[in-house]
Every structure is written in C-alpha cells, then in structure tokens.
Amino acid sequence: MALKVELKPGEKLIVGSCVITNSDQRTRLFIEGKAPILREKDILSAATADTPAKAIYLAIQIMYVEGNVDKLTRSYFELINEMVRAAPSTLPYVDAINNEILTGDLYKALRAAKKLIEYEGELLGHATSGGARIPEDRATDSESQRS
C-alpha cells in the first residue's frame, strides 16, 4: 500500500537522501517502497536543534535518513546520558526511544523523541515560571481525584 503525502506550496520532503521541494501548488504524492520519508515539519537542522531533546531528535533523524544507527551511537548515548543526568524524570521517554531503536523502528523512535521534546518544553516552562504553577489540566486532574 502506498503512502499518501500531501504537500503545501513550497513544502519540502525528504525521501531517502533526496530533498524534494514542492512547486507553488498543493501536490499529492503516492510513495511506494522502503525509503526513509520525513516531512518538512518533522525535519530538524543543526541550527534548530537548540535544546538537549532536539539534539537527541537530530541524532535519531540522521540515523533514520542515512539508515545507519552505528554511525551516531556513541554521540546518541552521550546525549541521552547527559539528558537523564540533568533531568532524571526524562528516563521513561528515553527508555521508549531506546526500545524503538533496539527494535529497528527509527521512525517510531523519532515520534517518541518528539514526546521527549514536548516534555522538555514543559520542564523548561516550569523552570522559567519558578515551578510554582501547576498546568491547568494537571490541576483539574488533582482536584477530581480528591473528590
């Protein structure tokens, strides 16, 4: 079954080691075969990987696109070890990423790394606000559990 990808005008897509840029119209592509595919919104560069979690995502992205886990294994483990030392609460996210890498599903590892990036954003938000505030959804969950 083919993967259907719809691209906005000017949107980029990585297929294998090629970057495809859409023209000035919406385009629908049907892609068959086994090649790494990433939409522009899922692509990080060295410049945009400006946090530890994003650096981890970038390492996995390179592994995925190049089809070579061994190339960045050492760097990847250095990054995740630094992350877990700095924020031990990230360990479940890192474990999920590692499980996907070990089973050979680097695309799922990228999705798990996105969750780590989101969690890192929450942690940084709490640190910036002094950690005194509980996010709305968690505050209402706590109140409903007391009732």
C-alpha positions in Angstrom: 0.0 0.0 0.0 1.3 3.4 -1.0 2.0 6.2 1.5 -0.1 9.3 0.5 1.6 12.6 1.2 0.1 16.0 0.5 2.5 18.9 0.2 1.7 22.6 0.6 3.1 25.0 -1.9 6.9 25.3 -1.2 6.9 22.5 1.4 9.9 20.2 1.5 10.1 16.4 1.9 13.0 14.1 2.4 12.8 10.8 0.6 15.9 8.7 1.2 18.8 11.0 0.8 16.9 13.4 -1.5 15.2 16.6 -0.6 12.1 17.3 -2.7 10.6 20.8 -2.8 7.1 21.3 -3.9 6.2 23.9 -6.5 3.7 26.7 -5.9 0.6 24.4 -5.8 -0.6 21.7 -3.5 0.6 18.3 -4.5 -0.4 14.8 -3.7 2.2 12.1 -3.9 1.9 8.4 -3.5 5.1 6.8 -2.4 5.7 3.0 -2.6 8.8 1.2 -1.3 11.1 1.3 1.7 12.8 4.6 2.0 13.0 7.0 4.9 10.5 9.8 4.5 10.2 13.0 6.5 8.0 16.0 6.0 9.5 19.5 6.5 7.7 19.9 9.8 9.5 16.8 11.2 13.0 17.9 10.0 15.5 19.5 12.3 18.8 21.0 11.3 21.9 21.6 13.5 20.7 25.2 13.8 17.2 24.3 15.0 18.4 21.5 17.4 18.9 24.1 20.1 18.0 22.0 23.2 19.2 18.7 24.5 16.0 16.9 23.5 16.2 18.4 20.0 19.8 17.3 19.7 18.7 13.7 20.5 15.9 14.0 17.9 18.5 15.2 15.3 20.8 12.3 16.0 17.9 9.8 15.5 16.8 11.7 12.4 20.3 11.3 10.9 20.3 7.6 11.8 16.9 7.2 10.2 17.6 9.1 6.9 21.1 7.5 6.5 19.9 4.1 7.6 22.9 3.8 9.8 22.5 3.5 13.6 26.1 2.7 14.3 27.4 6.0 12.9 25.9 8.1 15.7 25.5 5.5 18.5 28.3 7.0 20.7 27.1 10.6 20.2 23.5 9.5 20.8 24.3 7.7 24.1 26.4 10.7 25.3 23.3 13.0 24.6 20.8 10.8 26.4 23.1 10.2 29.4 23.5 14.0 29.7 19.8 14.4 29.5 19.0 11.8 32.1 21.7 13.2 34.5 20.3 16.7 34.1 16.6 15.7 34.3 16.1 12.1 35.7 12.3 12.4 35.1 13.1 12.1 31.3 14.1 8.4 31.8 10.8 6.9 30.7 10.9 9.0 27.5 14.5 7.9 26.8 13.6 4.3 27.5 10.7 4.5 25.0 13.1 5.9 22.4 15.8 3.3 23.1 13.2 0.5 22.7 12.2 1.7 19.3 15.8 2.0 18.2 16.6 -1.5 19.5 13.7 -3.0 17.5 14.9 -1.2 14.4 12.0 1.2 14.1 13.7 4.6 13.8 10.6 6.3 12.6 8.8 5.4 15.8 11.9 6.4 17.7 11.5 9.9 16.1 7.9 10.0 17.2 9.0 9.1 20.8 11.7 11.7 20.6 9.0 14.3 19.8 7.3 13.4 23.0 10.6 14.0 24.8 10.9 17.4 23.2 7.4 18.3 24.4 8.2 17.1 27.9 11.4 19.1 27.9 9.4 22.2 26.9 7.1 21.6 29.9 10.2 21.2 32.2 11.7 24.4 30.8 8.4 26.2 31.2 8.2 25.2 34.9 11.8 26.3 35.5 11.1 29.6 33.8 8.0 30.2 35.9 9.8 29.1 39.1 8.0 25.8 39.2 5.3 27.3 41.4 2.4 26.8 38.9 0.7 23.5 38.0 -0.5 23.3 34.4 -4.3 23.6 34.2 -5.0 20.1 33.0 -3.0 18.6 35.9 -4.6 20.9 38.4 -8.1 19.8 37.4 -7.0 16.1 37.5 -5.7 16.5 41.1 -8.9 18.2 42.2 -11.1 15.5 40.7 -9.0 12.8 42.4 -9.6 14.4 45.8 -13.4 14.3 45.4 
